[in-house]
């Protein structure tokens, strides 16, 4: 953001919203219609303000800085985000949605503009002082190093147990967000500590999210959040990051329970993304709107009479009974399809004995003829990075090569369109234009995706790219004195503050993802300095995390990895060998990303990444498996069945057979 001439006696008015391309944010829609497309409001703004619109997805750095301001000034945040600034970018007033006129005790936007104008005229020095004090307060936040340990994990788990909704799953009442990274933490906690409560919380949450209206039972995919406790009534916009993380969560659910339903949900979500959100050259768009035809949820809801007319009385009646469709409806006189009153075993029976699947296809074909919600056609590096991770991981676990190919195409899109000449990243691509310096999330999320893609394909290119991006990230984002990563790089535009974020909200934070990346890259490359950086991230945020650890569940996955032995596996063999492919397939079916796998097939490019591989080749020209755990290695194994028993455990293998 450039400053205006200091002689100009005007403010910035900053609005950070979901996007500037028809907006997928519902209340951004409302405020746009009421105020920002209104001539009366425009006249008031232009009298005394410089109005600046900022797309929060294109400039997440600006959004993060001023969202922090809003939360400190008001105690809450959200979008649309409205910030009043001095010409020196000092914030002195903040809020979210304002109606055009004052009503029901909520100040209207026009009245607010007049009040701010008067305050500036009468008390300009005081407002400037107030803005400076806010910035000093934020800049004064100092991170104090400490220690995270087993007690931190126990406290986080206890807090999640206390917040858990025993009836419907999830960890709040309403509104209720999926927060898949919390489930990923619990799956990892279950794996290492064999705590059945952790697994049960995951299973109940996955089941009820699927059964609720937050899941699109016809077209696949999940909405952003539920407005109620039961997961019934969604905020209908669909976000790429939610669906990417939920693919990971349901795939982990399949790994740990072998429930076919979870596999089917993953398949349906991926089919939705490929059908409706895929760019022709491989990347994925970022969101679909909540509204269509000016009405929230119009695209997704049905009347009972509508369904009966499409399916007929008998099939339509069965479908309505199963999916909670009534004459009265559950959303503005219409029905959101849901399975809240249906047991999943009954659903299995219904799908096997009735025309339910055919009915869903007919209704989907009918729905596809409606006016679709607007699609936000930006392609974001960070969110595509999450989806690459999800597609690669689900592809290897579910033994579906097409998912891995989608991940490769998305990575190829980023390489072609969002990679800078110096090896850095842009934030977004739209209509032939890549723009804005990448921030921490862009690098951390894409590195995650590339690590998963390497372990799914064993193509050294993806591991090398991950290593190169990590070098770039450390060079420009790492704090050598205070440790951890800044939100934006030293080669980027400077804002009023340069924050470090760790809170795992709707998405995991960049530092949380980067910490786990560093641990995995350390094991894949043999570079112990990366392991040390991961531990430094844990230390620098320790005091903050220990205060209420359940809000840092993605970061705590790194803590589990540090506190528990992790197997590092090198397979010296050829991927063209059927025996090797079968061995890797069995490993993948049990893979929760809790061990690392390197395929050493004498590739010189791989040797440059991890020089330790030179000593881990085939023995007697046989495929050889090297297994190290907790800084100790056992003797190489040339019998692959024996190697499986060592890695997975004989009891677990017998269960699968």
C-alpha positions as CSV (number, residue, x, y, z in Angstrom):
1,X,0.0,0.0,0.0
2,X,1.4,3.4,-1.0
3,X,0.9,6.4,1.2
4,X,-0.8,9.5,-0.2
5,X,0.7,12.9,-0.1
6,X,1.0,13.7,3.6
7,X,-0.5,17.1,2.9
8,X,-3.8,15.5,2.0
9,X,-6.2,15.8,4.9
10,X,-7.9,12.5,4.1
11,X,-8.2,8.9,5.4
12,X,-7.8,5.6,3.8
13,X,-10.8,3.5,4.2
14,X,-9.7,-0.1,3.9
15,X,-12.2,-3.0,3.2
16,X,-10.8,-6.5,3.2
17,X,-13.3,-9.0,1.7
18,X,-13.4,-12.5,0.4
19,X,-12.5,-11.4,-3.1
20,X,-13.2,-8.6,-5.6
21,X,-14.5,-10.9,-8.3
22,X,-18.3,-11.0,-7.5
23,X,-17.4,-12.1,-3.9
24,X,-18.2,-15.5,-2.4
25,X,-18.6,-14.0,1.1
26,X,-22.3,-13.6,1.8
27,X,-22.2,-10.5,4.0
28,X,-19.7,-8.9,1.6
29,X,-22.4,-9.3,-1.0
30,X,-24.9,-7.6,1.3
31,X,-22.6,-4.7,2.2
32,X,-21.7,-4.3,-1.5
33,X,-25.3,-4.0,-2.6
34,X,-26.3,-1.8,0.3
35,X,-23.3,0.6,0.4
36,X,-20.5,0.1,-2.1
37,X,-22.8,0.2,-5.2
38,X,-24.9,3.0,-3.8
39,X,-24.5,6.5,-5.1
40,X,-25.4,8.2,-1.8
41,X,-22.7,6.2,0.0
42,X,-20.2,6.9,-2.8
43,X,-20.8,10.6,-2.5
44,X,-20.2,10.5,1.2
45,X,-17.1,8.4,0.8
46,X,-15.6,10.6,-1.9
47,X,-16.2,13.8,0.1
48,X,-13.6,12.9,2.8
49,X,-12.0,9.5,2.2
50,X,-9.8,7.6,-0.1
51,X,-11.6,4.3,-0.5
52,X,-9.4,1.2,-1.0
53,X,-10.8,-2.3,-1.6
54,X,-8.4,-5.1,-0.8
55,X,-9.0,-8.7,-1.8
56,X,-8.0,-10.7,1.3
57,X,-7.1,-13.7,-0.7
58,X,-4.8,-11.7,-3.0
59,X,-3.2,-9.8,-0.1
60,X,-3.5,-12.1,2.9
61,X,-0.6,-10.2,4.5
62,X,-2.6,-6.9,4.6
63,X,-5.7,-8.8,5.8
64,X,-3.8,-10.5,8.6
65,X,-2.3,-7.3,9.9
66,X,-5.6,-5.4,10.0
67,X,-7.6,-8.3,11.1
68,X,-5.4,-8.4,14.2
69,X,-6.2,-4.7,14.7
70,X,-9.9,-5.3,14.4
71,X,-9.8,-8.2,16.9
72,X,-7.9,-6.1,19.4
73,X,-10.2,-3.1,19.0
74,X,-13.5,-4.9,19.0
75,X,-12.8,-8.3,20.5
76,X,-13.9,-10.1,17.3
77,X,-13.3,-10.1,13.6
78,X,-14.6,-11.3,10.3
79,X,-15.5,-10.2,6.8
80,X,-16.3,-7.7,5.4
81,X,-13.5,-6.0,7.3
82,X,-13.8,-2.3,7.6
83,X,-10.7,-0.3,8.8
84,X,-10.3,3.5,9.1
85,X,-6.7,4.6,8.8
86,X,-4.7,7.8,8.9
87,X,-2.7,8.6,5.7
88,X,0.3,6.9,7.4
89,X,-1.7,3.6,7.6
90,X,-2.3,3.9,11.3
91,X,-5.6,2.3,12.2
92,X,-7.9,4.0,14.7
93,X,-11.3,2.4,14.1
94,X,-12.4,-1.0,12.9
95,X,-15.6,-3.1,12.3
96,X,-17.1,-5.7,10.1
97,X,-20.5,-5.5,8.5
98,X,-22.3,-2.1,8.7
99,X,-25.8,-1.7,7.2
100,X,-26.4,1.4,5.1
101,X,-28.6,3.1,7.7
102,X,-28.5,2.8,11.5
103,X,-31.0,0.1,12.7
104,X,-31.6,-2.1,15.7
105,X,-28.9,-0.4,17.6
106,X,-26.2,-1.1,14.9
107,X,-24.7,2.1,13.5
108,X,-25.2,2.6,9.8
109,X,-22.4,3.1,7.4
110,X,-23.5,6.6,6.4
111,X,-23.8,7.7,10.0
112,X,-20.4,6.1,10.7
113,X,-18.8,8.1,7.9
114,X,-20.1,11.3,9.3
115,X,-19.0,10.5,12.9
116,X,-15.5,9.6,11.7
117,X,-15.3,12.8,9.6
118,X,-16.3,14.9,12.6
119,X,-13.9,13.1,14.9
120,X,-11.1,13.7,12.4
121,X,-12.0,17.4,12.1
122,X,-12.3,17.9,15.9
123,X,-9.8,15.5,17.3
124,X,-7.3,14.6,14.6
125,X,-4.2,14.6,16.9
126,X,-6.0,12.3,19.3
127,X,-7.0,9.8,16.6
128,X,-3.4,9.8,15.3
129,X,-2.1,9.2,18.8
130,X,-4.7,6.4,19.2
131,X,-3.5,4.8,16.0
132,X,0.1,4.9,17.1
133,X,-0.8,3.4,20.4
134,X,-2.5,0.4,18.7
135,X,0.5,-0.3,16.6
136,X,2.8,0.0,19.6
137,X,0.6,-2.5,21.4
138,X,0.9,-5.0,18.5
139,X,4.6,-4.4,18.0
140,X,5.1,-4.8,21.7
141,X,4.0,-8.4,21.7
142,X,7.1,-10.4,22.4
143,X,7.4,-14.1,22.0
144,X,8.8,-15.8,25.0
145,X,10.6,-19.1,24.5
146,X,9.6,-22.1,26.6
147,X,9.1,-25.8,26.3
148,X,6.3,-27.9,24.9
149,X,6.1,-31.5,26.2
150,X,3.8,-34.4,26.9
151,X,1.8,-32.3,29.3
152,X,1.0,-29.9,26.5
153,X,-0.4,-32.7,24.5
154,X,-2.4,-34.1,27.4
155,X,-3.8,-30.6,28.1
156,X,-4.8,-30.1,24.4
157,X,-6.5,-33.4,24.3
158,X,-8.3,-32.7,27.6
159,X,-9.5,-29.4,26.3
160,X,-10.8,-31.0,23.1
161,X,-12.6,-33.6,25.2
162,X,-14.3,-30.8,27.2
163,X,-15.3,-28.9,24.0
164,X,-16.4,-32.0,22.1
165,X,-20.1,-32.2,21.2
166,X,-21.1,-35.6,22.3
167,X,-24.3,-35.6,20.3
168,X,-23.1,-34.3,16.9
169,X,-19.4,-34.2,16.9
170,X,-17.2,-31.2,16.4
171,X,-15.7,-28.9,19.0
172,X,-18.2,-26.0,19.4
173,X,-21.9,-25.3,19.3
174,X,-22.9,-22.8,16.6
175,X,-21.5,-21.7,14.2
176,X,-19.6,-24.9,13.8
177,X,-16.5,-25.1,11.5
178,X,-15.0,-28.4,10.3
179,X,-11.3,-27.6,11.4
180,X,-10.0,-30.8,9.8
181,X,-6.5,-30.2,11.2
182,X,-7.9,-30.8,14.7
183,X,-9.0,-34.3,13.5
184,X,-5.6,-34.8,11.9
185,X,-4.1,-34.1,15.3
186,X,-6.4,-36.5,17.0
187,X,-5.7,-39.3,14.5
188,X,-2.0,-38.8,15.2
189,X,-2.6,-38.7,18.9
190,X,-4.6,-42.0,18.7
191,X,-1.8,-43.6,16.6
192,X,1.0,-42.9,19.0
193,X,-0.9,-43.1,22.4
194,X,-3.6,-45.6,21.5
195,X,-6.3,-43.4,23.0
196,X,-9.7,-44.7,21.8
197,X,-11.4,-41.5,22.8
198,X,-9.3,-39.6,20.3
199,X,-10.4,-42.0,17.5
200,X,-14.1,-41.9,18.7
201,X,-14.1,-38.1,18.5
202,X,-12.8,-38.3,14.9
203,X,-15.3,-40.9,13.8
204,X,-18.4,-39.2,15.3
205,X,-17.3,-35.8,13.8
206,X,-16.7,-37.3,10.4
207,X,-20.0,-39.2,10.4
208,X,-22.1,-36.2,11.5
209,X,-20.4,-33.7,9.1
210,X,-21.2,-36.2,6.3
211,X,-24.8,-36.7,7.5
212,X,-25.5,-33.0,7.8
213,X,-26.4,-30.4,5.2
214,X,-22.9,-29.0,5.3
215,X,-22.1,-31.9,2.9
216,X,-23.5,-31.7,-0.6
217,X,-25.2,-35.1,-0.9
218,X,-25.8,-34.8,-4.7
219,X,-22.7,-33.1,-6.0
220,X,-20.1,-33.8,-3.4
221,X,-18.0,-31.3,-1.5
222,X,-18.4,-29.5,1.8
223,X,-19.6,-26.0,2.6
224,X,-17.5,-23.7,4.7
225,X,-19.3,-24.1,8.0
226,X,-22.6,-24.9,9.7
227,X,-24.8,-22.2,11.2
228,X,-26.2,-24.7,13.7
229,X,-25.0,-27.3,16.1
230,X,-26.2,-30.3,14.0
231,X,-24.2,-29.5,10.8
232,X,-27.6,-29.1,9.1
233,X,-27.8,-25.6,7.8
234,X,-24.5,-24.5,6.1
235,X,-23.2,-21.2,5.0
236,X,-23.4,-22.5,1.5
237,X,-20.1,-21.2,0.0
238,X,-17.6,-23.9,-0.8
239,X,-14.0,-23.2,-0.3
240,X,-11.1,-25.1,-1.9
241,X,-9.0,-25.2,1.4
242,X,-11.9,-26.7,3.4
243,X,-12.4,-29.5,0.9
244,X,-8.6,-30.2,0.5
245,X,-8.2,-30.5,4.3
246,X,-11.4,-32.6,4.6
247,X,-10.0,-35.0,1.9
248,X,-7.0,-35.5,4.2
249,X,-9.2,-36.0,7.3
250,X,-11.5,-38.6,5.6
251,X,-8.6,-40.4,4.1
252,X,-7.0,-40.6,7.5
253,X,-10.4,-41.8,8.8
254,X,-10.2,-44.6,6.2
255,X,-6.6,-45.5,7.2
256,X,-7.5,-45.9,10.8
257,X,-11.0,-47.5,10.5
258,X,-11.1,-49.0,7.0
259,X,-14.7,-47.7,6.7
260,X,-15.7,-47.8,3.0
261,X,-18.0,-44.8,3.5
262,X,-15.0,-42.5,4.2
263,X,-13.4,-43.7,0.9
264,X,-16.6,-42.9,-0.9
265,X,-16.8,-39.4,0.6
266,X,-13.2,-38.7,-0.5
267,X,-14.0,-39.9,-4.0
268,X,-17.1,-37.7,-4.2
269,X,-15.3,-34.6,-3.0
270,X,-12.5,-35.1,-5.5
271,X,-15.1,-35.7,-8.3
272,X,-16.8,-32.4,-7.4
273,X,-13.5,-30.5,-7.4
274,X,-12.5,-32.0,-10.8
275,X,-15.9,-31.4,-12.3
276,X,-16.6,-27.9,-11.0
277,X,-13.4,-26.3,-9.8
278,X,-10.7,-27.5,-12.1
279,X,-8.9,-25.1,-14.5
280,X,-8.4,-26.6,-17.9
281,X,-4.6,-26.5,-17.5
282,X,-4.5,-28.2,-14.1
283,X,-4.9,-25.8,-11.2
284,X,-8.1,-25.4,-9.1
285,X,-10.3,-22.4,-8.5
286,X,-10.7,-21.1,-5.0
287,X,-14.4,-20.9,-4.1
288,X,-18.0,-21.1,-5.1
289,X,-20.5,-18.5,-3.9
290,X,-23.2,-19.1,-1.2
291,X,-25.8,-17.3,-3.3
292,X,-27.4,-17.8,-6.7
293,X,-30.3,-15.8,-8.2
294,X,-29.7,-13.4,-5.3
295,X,-30.7,-16.0,-2.7
296,X,-28.4,-17.9,-0.3
297,X,-28.6,-21.6,-0.8
298,X,-31.1,-21.4,-3.7
299,X,-29.0,-23.7,-5.9
300,X,-28.8,-26.5,-3.3
301,X,-32.3,-26.7,-1.8
302,X,-35.5,-28.5,-3.0
303,X,-39.2,-28.5,-2.2
304,X,-40.8,-31.9,-1.7
305,X,-43.1,-31.4,-4.6
306,X,-40.2,-30.7,-6.8
307,X,-38.5,-34.0,-5.9
308,X,-41.7,-36.0,-6.4
309,X,-42.2,-34.5,-9.8
310,X,-38.7,-35.4,-10.9
311,X,-38.4,-38.9,-9.3
312,X,-42.0,-40.0,-9.2
313,X,-44.2,-40.7,-6.2
314,X,-42.5,-44.0,-5.1
315,X,-38.8,-43.3,-5.6
316,X,-39.3,-39.6,-4.7
317,X,-41.1,-40.6,-1.5
318,X,-38.3,-43.0,-0.5
319,X,-35.7,-40.4,-1.3
320,X,-37.5,-37.7,0.8
321,X,-37.8,-40.0,3.7
322,X,-34.1,-40.9,3.6
323,X,-32.8,-37.3,3.1
324,X,-35.1,-35.4,5.5
325,X,-37.2,-33.6,2.8
326,X,-40.6,-32.5,4.2
327,X,-43.5,-30.4,3.0
328,X,-42.5,-27.7,5.5
329,X,-38.8,-27.8,4.7
330,X,-35.9,-26.9,7.0
331,X,-34.6,-23.8,5.2
332,X,-36.9,-20.9,4.2
333,X,-39.7,-23.4,3.2
334,X,-37.3,-25.6,1.2
335,X,-35.2,-28.6,2.2
336,X,-31.5,-29.0,2.6
337,X,-30.7,-32.7,1.9
338,X,-29.4,-34.4,5.0
339,X,-29.1,-37.8,6.7
340,X,-29.3,-36.6,10.3
341,X,-32.3,-38.9,11.1
342,X,-30.8,-41.8,9.1
343,X,-28.4,-44.4,10.6
344,X,-25.5,-45.0,8.3
345,X,-26.1,-48.8,8.3
346,X,-29.7,-48.1,7.1
347,X,-28.2,-45.9,4.4
348,X,-26.0,-48.7,3.3
349,X,-29.0,-51.0,3.1
350,X,-31.1,-48.4,1.2
351,X,-28.4,-47.8,-1.3
352,X,-28.1,-51.5,-2.0
353,X,-31.8,-52.3,-2.2
354,X,-33.4,-49.2,-3.7
355,X,-32.9,-46.7,-6.5
356,X,-31.3,-44.1,-4.2
357,X,-28.1,-43.8,-6.4
358,X,-30.2,-43.4,-9.5
359,X,-32.4,-40.9,-7.8
360,X,-29.3,-38.8,-6.8
361,X,-28.1,-38.8,-10.4
362,X,-31.4,-37.6,-11.7
363,X,-31.6,-34.9,-9.1
364,X,-28.1,-33.8,-9.8
365,X,-28.7,-33.6,-13.5
366,X,-31.8,-31.5,-12.7
367,X,-29.9,-29.3,-10.4
368,X,-27.1,-28.7,-12.9
369,X,-29.6,-26.9,-15.1
370,X,-30.2,-24.3,-12.5
371,X,-28.2,-21.0,-12.4
372,X,-25.0,-22.0,-10.6
373,X,-23.5,-20.0,-7.8
374,X,-20.7,-17.7,-9.0
375,X,-17.3,-19.3,-9.0
376,X,-14.3,-17.3,-7.8
377,X,-11.9,-18.1,-10.6
378,X,-8.7,-17.1,-8.8
379,X,-6.1,-19.8,-8.5
380,X,-4.3,-19.5,-5.2
381,X,-0.9,-21.0,-4.7
382,X,-1.5,-21.8,-1.0
383,X,-4.9,-23.5,-1.4
384,X,-3.7,-25.5,-4.4
385,X,-0.7,-26.6,-2.3
386,X,-3.2,-28.0,0.3
387,X,-5.1,-29.8,-2.5
388,X,-1.9,-31.2,-4.0
389,X,-1.1,-32.7,-0.5
390,X,-4.7,-34.1,-0.2
391,X,-4.8,-35.5,-3.8
392,X,-1.4,-37.1,-3.5
393,X,-2.0,-38.6,0.0
394,X,-5.4,-40.0,-0.9
395,X,-4.1,-41.3,-4.2
396,X,-1.4,-43.3,-2.6
397,X,-3.6,-44.6,0.3
398,X,-6.6,-45.4,-1.9
399,X,-4.4,-46.7,-4.7
400,X,-5.9,-44.4,-7.2
401,X,-3.3,-43.1,-9.7
402,X,-5.7,-40.6,-11.2
403,X,-5.7,-38.5,-7.9
404,X,-1.9,-38.4,-8.1
405,X,-2.1,-37.2,-11.7
406,X,-4.5,-34.4,-10.7
407,X,-1.9,-33.4,-8.0
408,X,0.9,-33.5,-10.6
409,X,-1.1,-31.3,-13.0
410,X,-1.9,-28.8,-10.3
411,X,1.8,-28.7,-9.3
412,X,2.6,-28.2,-13.0
413,X,0.2,-25.3,-13.2
414,X,1.9,-23.6,-10.3
415,X,5.4,-24.3,-11.8
416,X,4.3,-22.8,-15.2
417,X,2.2,-19.8,-14.0
418,X,3.0,-19.0,-10.4
419,X,6.7,-19.6,-10.0
420,X,8.9,-16.5,-10.2
421,X,12.2,-16.3,-12.0
422,X,14.1,-16.2,-8.8
423,X,12.4,-19.4,-7.5
424,X,9.9,-17.6,-5.3
425,X,6.1,-17.8,-5.6
426,X,3.2,-15.5,-6.6
427,X,0.0,-15.5,-4.5
428,X,-2.5,-15.9,-7.3
429,X,-3.2,-16.4,-11.0
430,X,-6.3,-15.1,-12.8
431,X,-7.0,-14.5,-16.5
432,X,-3.4,-14.9,-17.6
433,X,-1.9,-12.7,-14.8
434,X,0.1,-13.9,-11.8
435,X,0.4,-11.3,-9.0
436,X,1.6,-10.4,-5.5
437,X,4.6,-11.7,-3.6
438,X,4.0,-15.1,-2.0
439,X,3.6,-15.2,1.8
440,X,4.4,-17.9,4.3
441,X,1.3,-19.9,3.6
442,X,2.1,-20.1,-0.1
443,X,5.5,-21.7,0.6
444,X,4.5,-23.9,3.5
445,X,1.3,-25.3,1.9
446,X,3.0,-26.0,-1.4
447,X,6.0,-27.6,0.2
448,X,3.6,-29.9,2.1
449,X,2.0,-30.8,-1.2
450,X,5.3,-31.5,-2.9
451,X,6.4,-33.7,0.0
452,X,3.2,-35.8,-0.3
453,X,3.6,-35.8,-4.1
454,X,7.1,-37.2,-3.8
455,X,6.0,-40.0,-1.5
456,X,3.1,-40.8,-3.8
457,X,5.1,-40.8,-7.0
458,X,8.8,-41.1,-5.9
459,X,9.7,-38.6,-8.6
460,X,12.8,-36.8,-7.3
461,X,11.7,-33.7,-9.1
462,X,9.0,-32.9,-6.4
463,X,11.4,-33.5,-3.5
464,X,14.0,-31.3,-5.1
465,X,11.4,-28.5,-5.7
466,X,10.3,-28.8,-2.1
467,X,13.9,-28.5,-0.9
468,X,14.5,-25.5,-3.1
469,X,11.3,-23.7,-1.9
470,X,12.3,-24.4,1.6
471,X,15.7,-22.8,1.1
472,X,14.0,-19.7,-0.4
473,X,11.6,-19.6,2.6
474,X,14.4,-19.8,5.1
475,X,16.4,-17.1,3.2
476,X,13.7,-14.5,3.1
477,X,11.2,-15.4,5.9
478,X,13.2,-16.9,8.8
479,X,14.0,-14.8,11.8
480,X,17.6,-15.6,12.7
481,X,17.4,-13.9,16.1
482,X,13.9,-14.6,17.3
483,X,13.4,-17.8,15.2
484,X,10.2,-18.9,13.4
485,X,8.9,-17.5,10.1
486,X,7.5,-14.1,9.5
487,X,4.2,-13.8,7.6
488,X,5.9,-12.1,4.6
489,X,9.4,-12.0,3.3
490,X,12.2,-9.5,3.6
491,X,12.0,-9.1,-0.2
492,X,8.3,-8.1,0.0
493,X,6.5,-4.8,0.6
494,X,6.8,-3.6,4.2
495,X,3.6,-3.1,6.2
496,X,3.1,-1.4,9.5
497,X,4.2,-4.6,11.3
498,X,5.8,-7.9,10.3
499,X,3.9,-10.5,12.3
500,X,4.5,-14.2,13.0
501,X,1.4,-16.3,13.2
502,X,0.8,-19.6,14.9
503,X,-2.9,-19.8,15.5
504,X,-4.6,-22.7,13.7
505,X,-8.0,-21.4,12.8
506,X,-10.1,-22.3,9.8
507,X,-6.8,-23.3,8.2
508,X,-3.6,-24.3,9.9
509,X,-1.1,-21.5,10.3
510,X,2.0,-21.2,8.0
511,X,4.4,-21.7,10.9
512,X,2.5,-24.9,12.0
513,X,2.7,-26.4,8.5
514,X,6.3,-25.3,8.0
515,X,7.3,-26.9,11.3
516,X,6.0,-30.3,10.2
517,X,7.5,-29.8,6.7
518,X,10.9,-29.1,8.3
519,X,10.8,-32.4,10.3
520,X,9.8,-34.4,7.2
521,X,12.4,-32.7,5.0
522,X,15.1,-33.3,7.6
523,X,14.4,-37.0,7.4
524,X,14.1,-37.1,3.7
525,X,17.3,-35.2,3.1
526,X,19.4,-36.0,6.1
527,X,19.8,-32.3,6.9
528,X,19.6,-32.1,10.7
529,X,19.6,-28.2,10.6
530,X,16.0,-28.4,9.4
531,X,15.0,-30.6,12.4
532,X,16.6,-27.9,14.7
533,X,14.6,-25.1,13.0
534,X,11.3,-27.1,13.6
535,X,12.2,-27.4,17.3
536,X,12.9,-23.7,17.4
537,X,9.5,-23.0,16.1
538,X,8.0,-25.1,18.9
539,X,10.1,-23.3,21.5
540,X,9.5,-19.7,20.3
541,X,5.7,-20.2,20.5
542,X,5.7,-22.4,23.6
543,X,4.4,-19.9,26.1
544,X,1.6,-18.9,23.8
545,X,0.7,-22.5,22.9
546,X,0.8,-23.7,26.5
547,X,-1.8,-21.1,27.5
548,X,-4.5,-22.9,25.6
549,X,-3.0,-25.6,23.4
550,X,-6.2,-26.9,21.7
551,X,-6.0,-23.9,19.4
552,X,-2.7,-25.0,17.9
553,X,-3.5,-28.6,16.9
554,X,-1.6,-28.6,13.6
555,X,1.5,-27.3,15.4
556,X,1.1,-30.0,18.0
557,X,1.4,-32.7,15.3
558,X,5.0,-31.6,15.1
559,X,5.4,-32.0,18.9
560,X,4.0,-35.5,18.7
561,X,6.6,-36.2,15.9
562,X,9.4,-34.8,18.1
563,X,8.4,-36.8,21.2
564,X,7.8,-40.1,19.5
565,X,10.0,-42.4,17.4
566,X,9.3,-42.1,13.7
567,X,10.4,-44.7,11.2
568,X,12.5,-43.6,8.2
569,X,12.4,-46.1,5.4
570,X,14.7,-46.3,2.4
571,X,13.8,-48.8,-0.3
572,X,16.7,-49.7,-2.6
573,X,14.9,-51.0,-5.6
574,X,13.1,-50.3,-8.9
575,X,9.6,-49.0,-9.1
576,X,9.1,-51.0,-12.3
577,X,9.5,-54.2,-10.2
578,X,6.1,-55.7,-9.4
579,X,7.3,-56.9,-6.0
580,X,8.5,-53.4,-5.1
581,X,5.2,-51.9,-6.2
582,X,3.3,-54.4,-4.1
583,X,5.4,-53.7,-1.1
584,X,4.9,-49.9,-1.5
585,X,1.2,-50.4,-2.0
586,X,0.9,-52.3,1.3
587,X,2.9,-49.6,3.1
588,X,0.7,-46.9,1.7
589,X,-2.5,-48.7,2.8
590,X,-1.1,-48.3,6.4
591,X,0.4,-44.9,5.8
592,X,-0.7,-42.0,8.0
593,X,2.3,-39.9,7.0
594,X,3.8,-40.9,10.3
595,X,6.9,-42.4,8.6
596,X,8.9,-41.2,5.7
597,X,9.7,-43.3,2.6
598,X,12.5,-42.8,0.1
599,X,12.8,-45.0,-3.0
600,X,16.5,-45.2,-3.9
601,X,16.7,-46.3,-7.5
602,X,20.2,-44.9,-8.1
603,X,18.9,-41.6,-9.4
604,X,21.7,-39.1,-9.4
605,X,19.4,-36.2,-8.7
606,X,18.1,-37.9,-5.6
607,X,21.7,-38.5,-4.4
608,X,22.3,-34.7,-4.5
609,X,19.4,-34.2,-2.2
610,X,20.3,-36.9,0.3
611,X,23.9,-38.0,0.1
612,X,23.3,-40.7,2.7
613,X,21.6,-42.8,0.0
614,X,25.0,-43.6,-1.5
615,X,25.5,-46.1,1.3
616,X,22.0,-47.6,1.0
617,X,21.8,-49.5,-2.2
618,X,20.8,-53.0,-3.1
619,X,22.5,-55.9,-1.4
620,X,23.4,-58.9,-3.6
621,X,21.3,-57.2,-6.3
622,X,18.1,-57.7,-4.2
623,X,15.6,-55.1,-3.3
624,X,16.7,-53.9,0.1
625,X,14.9,-52.1,2.9
626,X,16.7,-49.8,5.4
627,X,14.7,-48.9,8.5
628,X,15.8,-46.3,11.0
629,X,13.9,-45.2,14.1
630,X,14.7,-42.8,16.8
631,X,18.3,-42.1,15.5
632,X,19.0,-45.9,15.3
633,X,19.0,-48.2,12.3
634,X,18.5,-52.0,12.2
635,X,20.3,-54.3,9.8
636,X,19.1,-54.0,6.1
637,X,16.4,-56.4,5.1
638,X,16.1,-58.1,1.7
639,X,12.9,-60.1,2.5
640,X,10.1,-57.7,1.8
641,X,7.5,-59.7,3.9
642,X,9.8,-59.5,6.9
643,X,10.3,-55.7,6.3
644,X,6.5,-55.2,6.3
645,X,6.2,-57.0,9.6
646,X,8.9,-54.8,11.1
647,X,7.4,-51.5,9.8
648,X,3.7,-52.2,10.2
649,X,3.6,-55.0,12.8
650,X,2.6,-58.6,12.3
651,X,-0.7,-58.2,14.2
652,X,-1.8,-55.3,12.0
653,X,-1.0,-57.2,8.9
654,X,-3.0,-60.3,10.1
655,X,-6.0,-58.0,10.8
656,X,-6.0,-56.9,7.2
657,X,-5.7,-60.4,5.8
